[in-house]
Amino acid sequence: KNYRENKNSHSLSLFVIIMQKVECFAAHGAGQPLEAWSYDVPTATPKGYVDVAITHCGVCHSDLHQLDDSWGIASFPLVPGHEIVGSVVSVGEDVPEHLAVGTHVGIGPQRSHCAE
């Protein structure tokens, strides 16, 4: 729950952010084994984004380098796997029509894709 003060009065407005839990495997430090882990994300899909239920995930050499922090830039906990396939489960505003709920999608190692 978050509280926001209304600057025009002495009352407080209450707004609730509903979260959903993501279950995954993560390394909590360089060279550490993957362990079951979970974290919360907001349930509302932001404008211009889609949420994807991942059914398949590829792990490549880049993930292995990140798990070992070979490049000195890893951030932990680290969830490997950045090449994914799944289905769109929710759509934010201003998303192209071809990315409707139920659409099967593949997402490569890039992020913030232009959807073209």
Secondary structure, DSSP 8 states (H G I E B T S, - for coil): -EEEE-TTSS-EEEE---EEEEEEEEBSSTT---EEEEEEEESS--TT-EEEEEEEEE--HHHHHHHTTTTS---SSB----EEEEEEEEE-TT--GGG-TT-EEEE-S--S----
